[in-house]
Amino acid sequence: MNEIPNSAQATDQARTHTLERWLNNPRVSGLPIRDASLPAPLLSFEFFPPRTEALETQLWACIRRLEPLQPRFVSVTYGAGGTTQARTHATVARIVAETSLTPAAHLTCVGATREEVDAVARSYWEAGVRHIVALRGDAPPGASYAPHPGGYAYAADLVAGLRRIGDFEISVAAYPETHPTALSPQDDLDTLKRKLDAGATRAISQYFFDPELFLRFLDRCGAAGITAPVVPGIMPVSNFAQAKKFSDMCGASVPHWLEKLFEGLDDDAETRRMVAAFAAAEQVRLLQANGIDEFHFYTLNRPDLTYAIAHILGVRPASPGTASAG
Ligand SMILES: Cc1cc2nc3c(=O)[nH]c(=O)nc-3n(C[C@H](O)[C@H](O)[C@H](O)COP(=O)(O)OP(=O)(O)OC[C@H]3O[C@@H](n4cnc5c(N)ncnc54)[C@H](O)[C@@H]3O)c2cc1C
């Protein structure tokens, strides 16, 4: 009869295997050691406009904490269907008036006439805002998108309209895993190219978790003749259940390994945050090792994870009085 090894014997066998593997397998150095000559990457941060006074306080604490990192710009989202028009404008105007930051205002064209959208864009220009993130926006939940009869039909049309209003810097959205309603990945890439050809200067990507997905997307952008910067959107995740729900809606895949990382941590917010910083730092370092030198962070108006990851990337707060890098 074969003897079942006791746990000490099993551990010994495992040790032997570990040693054998170490002695015989190819050795890898893991993530590259940071090269001191490698410049810190450029960062940008996304916020959403606050709905309540408490959220306003939280947003401004977030802005003040991240401001010394001298992001290239900070952007403020536009609620679905333009529902936050006044709050987005107020937040962006306050950033212009009270901080050293360069704001970018998100602007969508869904459900509005060209005149209405143009008026919002002009009001940004008059407030000193020179960067717009131009988006189509989405139909209300349950409905499918239909262009407004008197409106800009798609983001590419909005970009062309903005170009006529002022010499804005214009960023547009890109989808490493393809927009959920695109006819095909190639069709989606054609849409991106149209937006850039219409005058956008940069694409910011939907968030993704697997660095490989983004790098393959860059390959496809290159093959399609896209030359503008495509900046990866990074979403540090500390609430897995919420991220899963949101990702299902916007077409971002959630890898099994991410789910495993948060397994058993539902009631342990502190460990979740540490795990979140680790997971996102690994993701961005791998991208950085592949030459990516600009990152856009979806902060969700919470600064700590973004701050920690920026630190790992080599970004340090400027001492007071230092000129902005932007
Ligand atoms: C970085 C980023 C920031 C965002 N910020 C906001 C925000 O602040 N507020 C908000 O409401 N939403 C925001 N979104 C979400 C965005 O509005 C949705 O993803 C929306 O569904 C698509 O917007 P788009 O600008 O990519 O659209 P488009 O580039 O216009 O394309 C989206 C889809 O429309 C179709 N399409 C495009 N052109 C044509 C054409 N000529 N003919 C037929 N079909 C066409 C294609 O299916 C295409 O995949 C953001 C997304 C990203 C990635």
The ligand as a MOL file (V3000), in Angstrom:
LIG
                    3D

  0  0  0     0  0            999 V3000
M  V30 BEGIN CTAB
M  V30 COUNTS 53 58 0 0 0
M  V30 BEGIN ATOM
M  V30 1 C -11.9630 59.1090 -21.1980 0
M  V30 2 C -13.4780 59.0580 -21.2100 0
M  V30 3 C -14.1960 60.0960 -20.6280 0
M  V30 4 C -15.5950 60.0790 -20.6300 0
M  V30 5 N -16.2770 61.1190 -20.0300 0
M  V30 6 C -17.6320 61.1510 -20.0770 0
M  V30 7 C -18.3710 62.2480 -19.5110 0
M  V30 8 O -17.7990 63.1740 -18.9200 0
M  V30 9 N -19.7250 62.2400 -19.6110 0
M  V30 10 C -20.4040 61.2330 -20.2560 0
M  V30 11 O -21.6380 61.3040 -20.3220 0
M  V30 12 N -19.7430 60.1740 -20.8000 0
M  V30 13 C -18.3850 60.1100 -20.7260 0
M  V30 14 N -17.6950 59.0500 -21.2950 0
M  V30 15 C -18.4640 57.9520 -21.8890 0
M  V30 16 C -18.8360 58.2080 -23.3780 0
M  V30 17 O -19.7260 59.2990 -23.4840 0
M  V30 18 C -19.4760 56.9260 -23.9020 0
M  V30 19 O -18.5530 55.8900 -23.9550 0
M  V30 20 C -20.2190 57.0580 -25.2440 0
M  V30 21 O -20.9850 55.8770 -25.4370 0
M  V30 22 C -19.3060 57.2080 -26.4500 0
M  V30 23 O -18.7120 58.4210 -26.4940 0
M  V30 24 P -17.5540 58.7090 -27.5920 0
M  V30 25 O -17.1860 60.1150 -27.4450 0
M  V30 26 O -16.5090 57.6730 -27.5280 0
M  V30 27 O -18.4240 58.5010 -28.9160 0
M  V30 28 P -18.0460 58.3940 -30.5050 0
M  V30 29 O -16.5830 58.5310 -30.6940 0
M  V30 30 O -18.9380 59.3320 -31.2120 0
M  V30 31 O -18.3860 56.9210 -30.8680 0
M  V30 32 C -19.1040 56.0260 -30.0740 0
M  V30 33 C -19.8130 55.0280 -30.9520 0
M  V30 34 O -20.7510 55.7060 -31.7960 0
M  V30 35 C -20.8310 55.0900 -33.0630 0
M  V30 36 N -20.4160 56.0370 -34.1350 0
M  V30 37 C -19.4260 56.9750 -34.0650 0
M  V30 38 N -19.3580 57.6670 -35.2220 0
M  V30 39 C -20.3280 57.1780 -36.0120 0
M  V30 40 C -20.8050 57.5070 -37.3250 0
M  V30 41 N -20.2510 58.5020 -38.0440 0
M  V30 42 N -21.8220 56.7810 -37.8260 0
M  V30 43 C -22.4030 55.8110 -37.1300 0
M  V30 44 N -22.0010 55.4380 -35.8800 0
M  V30 45 C -20.9960 56.1210 -35.3230 0
M  V30 46 C -19.9400 53.8880 -33.0110 0
M  V30 47 O -20.6760 52.7710 -32.5510 0
M  V30 48 C -18.9240 54.2710 -31.9490 0
M  V30 49 O -18.2900 53.1600 -31.3940 0
M  V30 50 C -16.3000 59.0060 -21.2590 0
M  V30 51 C -15.5610 57.9530 -21.8190 0
M  V30 52 C -14.1750 57.9640 -21.7930 0
M  V30 53 C -13.4060 56.8130 -22.3860 0
M  V30 END ATOM
M  V30 BEGIN BOND
M  V30 1 1 1 2
M  V30 2 1 2 3
M  V30 3 2 2 52
M  V30 4 2 3 4
M  V30 5 1 4 5
M  V30 6 1 4 50
M  V30 7 2 5 6
M  V30 8 1 6 7
M  V30 9 1 6 13
M  V30 10 2 7 8
M  V30 11 1 7 9
M  V30 12 1 9 10
M  V30 13 2 10 11
M  V30 14 1 10 12
M  V30 15 2 12 13
M  V30 16 1 13 14
M  V30 17 1 14 15
M  V30 18 1 14 50
M  V30 19 1 15 16
M  V30 20 1 16 17
M  V30 21 1 16 18
M  V30 22 1 18 19
M  V30 23 1 18 20
M  V30 24 1 20 21
M  V30 25 1 20 22
M  V30 26 1 22 23
M  V30 27 1 23 24
M  V30 28 2 24 25
M  V30 29 1 24 26
M  V30 30 1 24 27
M  V30 31 1 27 28
M  V30 32 2 28 29
M  V30 33 1 28 30
M  V30 34 1 28 31
M  V30 35 1 31 32
M  V30 36 1 32 33
M  V30 37 1 33 34
M  V30 38 1 33 48
M  V30 39 1 34 35
M  V30 40 1 35 36
M  V30 41 1 35 46
M  V30 42 1 36 37
M  V30 43 1 36 45
M  V30 44 2 37 38
M  V30 45 1 38 39
M  V30 46 1 39 40
M  V30 47 2 39 45
M  V30 48 1 40 41
M  V30 49 2 40 42
M  V30 50 1 42 43
M  V30 51 2 43 44
M  V30 52 1 44 45
M  V30 53 1 46 47
M  V30 54 1 46 48
M  V30 55 1 48 49
M  V30 56 2 50 51
M  V30 57 1 51 52
M  V30 58 1 52 53
M  V30 END BOND
M  V30 END CTAB
M  END
